[in-house]
Amino acid sequence: MSEIKIDTINALPEGFSSKINADGAEALATLQSQSGAGNDFLGWLNLPNEYSDADLAEIENATRVFEGCEFVVCIGIGGSYLGAKAVVEALSDSFAAFKPSKAPRILFAGQNISEDYLFELQELLADSRFGIIVISKSGTTTEPAIAFRLLKAQLEANVGKKEAANLIVAITDARRGALRQLATEEGYRTFVIADNVGGRFSVLSPVGLLPIAVAGFDIRALLKGASVMAAKTSADSDENAALTYAKARNALYRSGKKIEILVNYNPKLHFLAEWWKQLYGESEGKEHKGIFPASVDNSTDLHSMGQWIQDGERSIFETVITVEEQRHSLSIPSDEANLDGLNYIASRRIDEVNKMAELGTRIAHIDGGVPNLKISLPKIDEYNLGALLYFFEKGCGISGYMLGVNPFNQPGVEDYKRNMFALLRKPGYEAESEAIAKKL
């Protein structure tokens, strides 16, 4: 079975030195020994290998809770929804919403506070049988708590309180928090978010696995890919793709490249990039340090962002994910009139044209002063997505330590919450409310 590869040719800056290699080896050793900052949040490191057959069977059996449901709403924010959405979107038919489905359709809520979004979601669910997966360690995070309050009330009104309890699964803390208390009181089926697994590293926990399984995808293959990648990224060697990635991006950062653009040429990977942006942005953006993570979907965005990338400020580098094998085969037909001038590529596969667009763009951007890393993904399936998710997680841990920050905390996330609570006059925030009023 072919594996994920990374190509750094034409990307490394001049002066890529033994210092980068030494820093990478030290960061990897710190991560593997679990001796660095944030080491109480390293439960994800060995997670792919820690599931017993019984554990996986429990997750798979929980999908039966939602038999007969047209929709299952996954309520969560940040890592509590992005990983699941990334995998479900990547594996789904692009037009699944318009085709019959044996599995429930996965919808997401609690990732925003949009009144229109929530109203329209409730309107969609009004005449449908639906279930809820609610994900929160505390149960009090504002965005998911609002969504859960609304949808729980709607579900209870639709089917009654007792049946609603059978259609709700809570993924939460093992012992404490508002959601754990409610789940115990109401009798919800529950799964645990381990204390040592942070939200952005939780996709291979029940947080991601349950929604992915409900959508009808193979979580065992997903974990197998992650497990193989975990083994391949544990040692300091040229075969460690995650280490190579972390060293390359830090070398580029030290040379003045402050923005990394994750590029895909397959729209199924759009939300993989959204997950990646949270993973790296929240892990590395500290102490006024960190590479800014951005993304584009090509060739679409070549017609919107291509000009800036080609000729704009030279503070960027690109990491291109290329998918080697497509699920389907489709060739360009010949046309006698040839008014569009495409007969020169008639009979060629569309993927060949896409690959040439990718290669041509990489050459142009490299010539324009934009270093390019390339990650080769054999194909989009559960096994390879599991490997890719773990590759990025491991690369993130190594890269954060190379940067000199704690990759596993997020102190800056709390600032907006304090201001929001003060503005809403939440009990306990009286002093903050008075202080912020003076700024307005």
C-alpha positions as CSV (number, residue, x, y, z in Angstrom):
1,M,0.0,0.0,0.0
2,S,1.4,3.4,-1.0
3,E,1.9,5.9,1.8
4,I,1.8,9.7,2.2
5,K,5.0,11.4,1.0
6,I,6.3,14.9,1.4
7,D,8.5,16.6,-1.2
8,T,10.6,19.6,0.0
9,I,12.6,20.0,-3.2
10,N,12.7,23.7,-4.3
11,A,11.2,24.7,-1.0
12,L,14.0,24.9,1.5
13,P,15.6,28.3,2.0
14,E,19.3,28.9,1.6
15,G,21.1,28.2,4.8
16,F,18.9,25.2,5.8
17,S,21.3,24.1,8.4
18,S,22.3,21.5,11.0
19,K,20.6,23.9,13.5
20,I,17.2,23.1,12.0
21,N,17.9,19.4,12.0
22,A,19.1,19.5,15.6
23,D,16.1,21.6,16.7
24,G,13.7,19.2,14.9
25,A,15.3,16.1,16.6
26,E,15.1,17.8,20.0
27,A,11.4,18.8,19.4
28,L,10.5,15.2,18.3
29,A,12.3,13.7,21.4
30,T,10.5,16.2,23.7
31,L,7.2,15.2,22.1
32,Q,7.8,11.4,22.2
33,S,9.0,11.5,25.8
34,Q,6.1,13.7,26.8
35,S,8.4,15.9,28.8
36,G,7.6,19.3,27.3
37,A,5.2,22.1,27.9
38,G,1.5,21.0,27.7
39,N,2.4,17.3,28.2
40,D,-0.8,16.8,30.1
41,F,-2.6,17.2,26.7
42,L,-0.8,14.4,24.8
43,G,-3.4,11.8,25.0
44,W,-3.8,12.0,21.2
45,L,-0.3,10.8,20.7
46,N,-1.0,7.1,21.1
47,L,-4.7,7.3,20.7
48,P,-4.9,5.3,17.4
49,N,-3.5,2.3,19.1
50,E,-5.5,2.4,22.3
51,Y,-8.9,1.2,21.1
52,S,-9.9,-2.3,21.8
53,D,-12.3,-4.1,19.5
54,A,-14.9,-3.7,22.3
55,D,-14.3,0.1,22.3
56,L,-14.8,0.4,18.6
57,A,-17.8,-1.9,18.7
58,E,-19.4,0.4,21.3
59,I,-19.0,3.4,19.0
60,E,-20.4,1.5,16.0
61,N,-23.3,0.1,18.1
62,A,-24.1,3.7,19.2
63,T,-25.0,4.5,15.6
64,R,-28.1,2.3,16.0
65,V,-29.5,5.0,18.3
66,F,-30.1,7.0,15.1
67,E,-31.7,4.3,13.0
68,G,-34.7,5.8,11.2
69,C,-33.4,9.4,11.6
70,E,-33.2,11.4,8.4
71,F,-30.7,13.8,10.1
72,V,-28.3,13.8,13.0
73,V,-27.1,17.2,14.2
74,C,-23.6,17.2,15.6
75,I,-23.4,20.1,18.0
76,G,-19.9,21.4,18.8
77,I,-17.4,24.2,18.0
78,G,-13.7,24.2,17.0
79,G,-12.2,20.8,17.3
80,S,-15.5,19.4,18.5
81,Y,-16.8,19.7,14.9
82,L,-14.1,20.5,12.4
83,G,-12.4,17.1,12.4
84,A,-15.7,15.2,11.9
85,K,-16.8,17.6,9.2
86,A,-13.5,17.4,7.4
87,V,-13.7,13.6,7.2
88,V,-17.4,13.4,6.4
89,E,-17.1,16.0,3.6
90,A,-14.0,14.4,2.1
91,L,-15.6,10.9,2.0
92,S,-19.0,12.0,0.9
93,D,-20.4,12.2,-2.6
94,S,-20.2,15.9,-3.6
95,F,-23.9,16.0,-4.2
96,A,-25.0,13.7,-1.4
97,A,-27.5,16.3,-0.2
98,F,-29.5,15.7,-3.4
99,K,-29.4,11.9,-3.5
100,P,-31.0,9.2,-1.4
101,S,-29.0,8.0,1.6
102,K,-29.0,4.9,3.7
103,A,-27.2,6.7,6.6
104,P,-28.5,9.8,8.3
105,R,-27.3,13.1,6.9
106,I,-24.9,14.8,9.3
107,L,-25.7,18.4,10.0
108,F,-23.7,20.7,12.2
109,A,-24.7,23.3,14.8
110,G,-23.1,25.2,17.7
111,Q,-20.2,26.4,15.5
112,N,-21.7,29.9,15.2
113,I,-24.3,32.2,16.9
114,S,-26.2,33.0,13.7
115,E,-29.9,33.5,14.3
116,D,-30.7,32.8,10.7
117,Y,-28.7,29.6,10.6
118,L,-30.4,28.2,13.7
119,F,-33.8,29.3,12.6
120,E,-33.4,27.7,9.2
121,L,-31.9,24.5,10.8
122,Q,-34.9,24.2,13.0
123,E,-37.2,24.8,10.1
124,L,-35.5,22.0,8.2
125,L,-35.9,19.6,11.1
126,A,-39.5,20.5,11.8
127,D,-41.0,17.7,9.9
128,S,-38.2,15.2,10.2
129,R,-37.0,12.6,12.6
130,F,-33.6,13.7,13.9
131,G,-31.1,12.9,16.6
132,I,-28.4,14.9,18.3
133,I,-24.7,14.3,19.1
134,V,-23.7,17.1,21.6
135,I,-20.0,17.5,22.2
136,S,-18.7,19.7,25.0
137,K,-16.4,19.0,28.0
138,S,-18.1,21.6,30.1
139,G,-21.6,21.9,28.6
140,T,-21.4,25.7,29.1
141,T,-19.5,26.9,26.0
142,T,-21.8,29.6,24.6
143,E,-22.2,28.6,21.0
144,P,-23.0,24.9,21.4
145,A,-25.0,25.5,24.6
146,I,-27.4,27.8,22.8
147,A,-27.8,25.3,19.9
148,F,-28.3,22.4,22.2
149,R,-30.9,24.3,24.3
150,L,-32.9,25.1,21.1
151,L,-32.6,21.6,19.5
152,K,-33.2,19.7,22.7
153,A,-36.4,21.6,23.2
154,Q,-37.5,21.0,19.6
155,L,-36.7,17.3,19.8
156,E,-38.6,16.9,23.0
157,A,-41.6,18.8,21.5
158,N,-41.5,16.5,18.5
159,V,-41.2,13.0,20.1
160,G,-41.6,13.5,23.8
161,K,-39.0,13.8,26.6
162,K,-38.4,10.1,27.0
163,E,-37.9,9.3,23.3
164,A,-35.8,12.4,22.9
165,A,-33.4,11.1,25.6
166,N,-33.0,8.0,23.4
167,L,-32.0,10.1,20.4
168,I,-29.4,12.2,22.2
169,V,-25.8,11.1,22.6
170,A,-23.5,13.3,24.7
171,I,-19.7,13.3,24.4
172,T,-18.4,15.0,27.4
173,D,-16.2,14.9,30.5
174,A,-16.1,11.7,32.5
175,R,-17.2,13.1,35.8
176,R,-17.9,16.9,35.9
177,G,-19.6,19.7,34.0
178,A,-23.1,20.7,33.2
179,L,-23.4,18.4,30.2
180,R,-22.2,15.4,32.3
181,Q,-24.8,16.3,35.0
182,L,-27.6,16.6,32.4
183,A,-26.7,13.4,30.7
184,T,-26.8,11.5,34.0
185,E,-30.1,13.0,34.9
186,E,-31.8,12.5,31.5
187,G,-30.2,9.1,30.8
188,Y,-28.4,10.0,27.6
189,R,-25.9,7.6,26.1
190,T,-22.5,9.0,26.6
191,F,-18.9,8.8,25.5
192,V,-15.9,10.5,27.3
193,I,-13.6,13.2,26.1
194,A,-10.4,12.3,27.9
195,D,-8.9,15.1,30.0
196,N,-5.6,14.7,28.2
197,V,-7.0,15.2,24.7
198,G,-7.5,18.8,23.6
199,G,-10.3,19.7,21.2
200,R,-8.2,20.4,18.2
201,F,-6.5,17.0,18.6
202,S,-9.8,15.1,19.2
203,V,-10.8,13.9,15.8
204,L,-9.6,10.3,16.4
205,S,-11.5,10.2,19.7
206,P,-15.3,9.6,20.0
207,V,-15.6,13.3,19.2
208,G,-14.8,12.6,15.6
209,L,-15.3,8.8,15.4
210,L,-19.0,8.8,16.3
211,P,-20.3,11.3,13.8
212,I,-18.0,9.7,11.1
213,A,-19.5,6.3,11.9
214,V,-23.0,7.6,11.9
215,A,-22.4,9.0,8.4
216,G,-21.6,5.4,7.3
217,F,-17.8,5.5,7.1
218,D,-15.2,3.0,8.3
219,I,-13.7,4.3,11.5
220,R,-11.5,1.2,11.9
221,A,-9.8,1.9,8.6
222,L,-9.4,5.6,9.7
223,L,-7.6,4.5,12.8
224,K,-5.5,2.0,11.0
225,G,-4.1,4.7,8.8
226,A,-3.4,6.9,11.8
227,S,-1.8,4.0,13.6
228,V,0.6,3.3,10.7
229,M,1.5,7.0,10.5
230,A,2.1,7.1,14.3
231,A,4.7,4.3,13.9
232,K,6.3,6.0,10.9
233,T,6.7,9.3,12.7
234,S,8.1,8.2,16.0
235,A,11.8,8.2,15.1
236,D,14.3,10.8,14.0
237,S,14.9,9.7,10.4
238,D,14.5,10.9,6.8
239,E,11.4,8.6,6.6
240,N,9.6,10.7,9.2
241,A,7.3,12.8,7.0
242,A,5.9,14.8,10.0
243,L,9.4,15.7,11.1
244,T,10.4,16.7,7.6
245,Y,7.3,18.9,7.4
246,A,7.9,20.6,10.8
247,K,11.6,21.3,10.0
248,A,10.8,22.7,6.5
249,R,8.1,25.1,7.7
250,N,10.2,26.3,10.6
251,A,13.2,26.9,8.3
252,L,10.9,28.9,6.0
253,Y,9.5,30.8,8.9
254,R,13.0,31.7,10.1
255,S,13.8,32.9,6.6
256,G,10.9,35.4,6.7
257,K,8.0,33.3,5.3
258,K,5.3,34.1,7.8
259,I,2.2,32.8,6.0
260,E,1.5,29.2,5.0
261,I,-1.1,28.5,2.4
262,L,-2.5,25.0,2.3
263,V,-3.5,24.2,-1.3
264,N,-5.7,21.5,-2.6
265,Y,-6.9,20.6,-6.1
266,N,-9.8,18.6,-4.9
267,P,-12.8,20.4,-3.4
268,K,-13.5,17.4,-1.1
269,L,-10.5,18.6,1.0
270,H,-12.0,22.1,1.7
271,F,-12.9,21.3,5.3
272,L,-9.7,19.4,5.8
273,A,-8.0,22.7,5.3
274,E,-10.4,24.4,7.8
275,W,-9.5,21.7,10.4
276,W,-5.8,22.3,9.6
277,K,-6.1,26.0,10.1
278,Q,-7.5,25.6,13.6
279,L,-4.9,23.0,14.5
280,Y,-2.0,25.1,13.5
281,G,-3.4,28.6,14.3
282,E,-4.5,27.7,17.8
283,S,-1.3,25.6,18.5
284,E,1.3,28.1,17.3
285,G,-0.1,31.5,17.5
286,K,1.3,32.6,20.8
287,E,3.8,35.0,22.3
288,H,3.6,37.1,19.1
289,K,5.0,34.1,17.2
290,G,3.6,31.7,14.7
291,I,3.0,31.0,11.0
292,F,-0.4,32.3,9.9
293,P,-2.3,29.4,8.4
294,A,-4.4,30.1,5.2
295,S,-5.9,28.0,2.5
296,V,-7.1,28.0,-1.1
297,D,-9.1,25.6,-3.2
298,N,-7.5,25.4,-6.6
299,S,-8.0,25.7,-9.5
300,T,-11.0,27.7,-8.3
301,D,-9.0,30.2,-6.3
302,L,-6.4,30.7,-9.0
303,H,-9.1,33.0,-10.4
304,S,-9.4,35.0,-7.2
305,M,-6.2,34.6,-5.1
306,G,-3.8,33.5,-7.9
307,Q,-2.7,37.1,-8.7
308,W,-1.8,37.9,-5.0
309,I,0.0,34.6,-4.6
310,Q,2.0,35.0,-7.8
311,D,2.9,38.7,-7.4
312,G,2.0,39.8,-3.9
313,E,4.3,40.3,-0.9
314,R,6.9,37.5,-0.7
315,S,6.0,36.5,2.9
316,I,4.3,33.3,1.9
317,F,4.9,29.6,1.2
318,E,2.6,26.9,0.0
319,T,1.9,23.4,1.1
320,V,0.2,21.6,-1.8
321,I,-1.8,18.4,-1.2
322,T,-2.0,16.4,-4.3
323,V,-4.3,13.4,-4.6
324,E,-2.7,10.7,-6.7
325,E,-5.7,8.5,-7.5
326,Q,-9.3,9.6,-8.1
327,R,-12.4,7.6,-7.3
328,H,-13.9,8.0,-10.7
329,S,-12.7,8.2,-14.3
330,L,-14.0,10.8,-16.8
331,S,-12.5,11.9,-20.1
332,I,-13.0,15.0,-22.2
333,P,-15.1,14.3,-25.3
334,S,-14.2,15.5,-28.8
335,D,-16.4,18.1,-30.5
336,E,-16.4,18.5,-34.3
337,A,-16.9,22.2,-34.2
338,N,-14.2,22.7,-31.6
339,L,-15.4,26.3,-30.9
340,D,-13.9,26.1,-27.4
341,G,-10.6,24.9,-28.7
342,L,-10.4,21.9,-26.4
343,N,-9.9,19.2,-29.0
344,Y,-6.2,19.2,-28.2
345,I,-7.0,17.6,-24.9
346,A,-9.9,15.4,-26.1
347,S,-9.9,11.9,-24.8
348,R,-7.6,12.9,-21.9
349,R,-8.8,12.3,-18.3
350,I,-10.0,15.4,-16.4
351,D,-7.6,14.4,-13.7
352,E,-4.7,14.7,-16.1
353,V,-5.7,18.3,-16.9
354,N,-6.1,19.0,-13.2
355,K,-2.6,17.6,-12.5
356,M,-1.1,19.8,-15.2
357,A,-2.9,22.8,-13.8
358,E,-1.3,21.9,-10.4
359,L,2.2,21.4,-11.8
360,G,2.0,24.5,-13.9
361,T,0.9,26.5,-10.9
362,R,3.6,25.1,-8.7
363,I,6.3,26.0,-11.3
364,A,4.9,29.5,-11.7
365,H,4.7,30.2,-8.0
366,I,8.2,28.8,-7.3
367,D,9.5,31.0,-10.1
368,G,7.7,33.9,-8.5
369,G,9.4,33.4,-5.2
370,V,6.9,31.2,-3.4
371,P,8.4,28.1,-1.9
372,N,6.3,25.0,-2.4
373,L,6.1,21.9,-0.2
374,K,4.1,19.0,-1.7
375,I,2.2,16.3,0.2
376,S,1.2,13.3,-1.9
377,L,-2.0,11.6,-0.7
378,P,-2.5,8.2,-2.5
379,K,-6.3,8.6,-2.5
380,I,-9.1,10.0,-0.5
381,D,-10.4,7.1,1.7
382,E,-10.6,6.4,5.4
383,Y,-7.2,4.8,5.7
384,N,-5.3,7.7,4.0
385,L,-7.4,10.4,5.7
386,G,-6.5,8.8,9.1
387,A,-2.9,8.9,8.1
388,L,-3.1,12.5,6.9
389,L,-4.9,13.7,10.1
390,Y,-2.2,12.1,12.3
391,F,0.6,13.4,10.1
392,F,-0.6,16.9,10.6
393,E,-1.2,16.4,14.3
394,K,2.3,15.1,14.8
395,G,3.8,17.7,12.6
396,C,2.0,20.4,14.7
397,G,3.4,19.1,18.0
398,I,7.0,19.0,16.6
399,S,6.7,22.4,14.9
400,G,5.3,24.1,18.0
401,Y,8.1,22.9,20.1
402,M,10.6,24.1,17.4
403,L,8.9,27.5,17.5
404,G,9.4,27.6,21.3
405,V,5.7,27.7,22.4
406,N,3.4,25.4,24.2
407,P,1.4,23.8,21.2
408,F,-1.3,22.4,23.5
409,N,-2.8,25.4,25.2
410,Q,-4.9,28.4,23.9
411,P,-4.7,31.3,26.4
412,G,-5.8,33.8,23.8
413,V,-9.1,32.1,23.1
414,E,-10.5,33.3,26.5
415,D,-10.1,37.0,25.8
416,Y,-13.1,37.4,23.5
417,K,-15.2,35.3,25.9
418,R,-14.5,37.6,28.8
419,N,-15.5,40.6,26.8
420,M,-18.7,38.9,25.4
421,F,-19.8,37.9,28.9
422,A,-19.1,41.4,30.2
423,L,-21.2,42.9,27.4
424,L,-24.0,40.4,28.0
425,R,-23.8,41.2,31.8
426,K,-23.3,37.6,32.8
427,P,-23.6,37.1,36.6
428,G,-20.1,37.2,38.1
429,Y,-18.8,39.6,35.4
430,E,-20.0,42.8,37.0
431,A,-16.5,44.4,37.3
432,E,-15.7,43.5,33.7
433,S,-19.1,44.9,32.6
434,E,-18.3,48.2,34.2
435,A,-14.8,48.3,32.8
436,I,-15.8,47.5,29.2
437,A,-18.7,50.1,29.4
438,K,-16.1,52.8,29.8
439,K,-14.4,51.8,26.5
440,L,-17.6,52.1,24.4
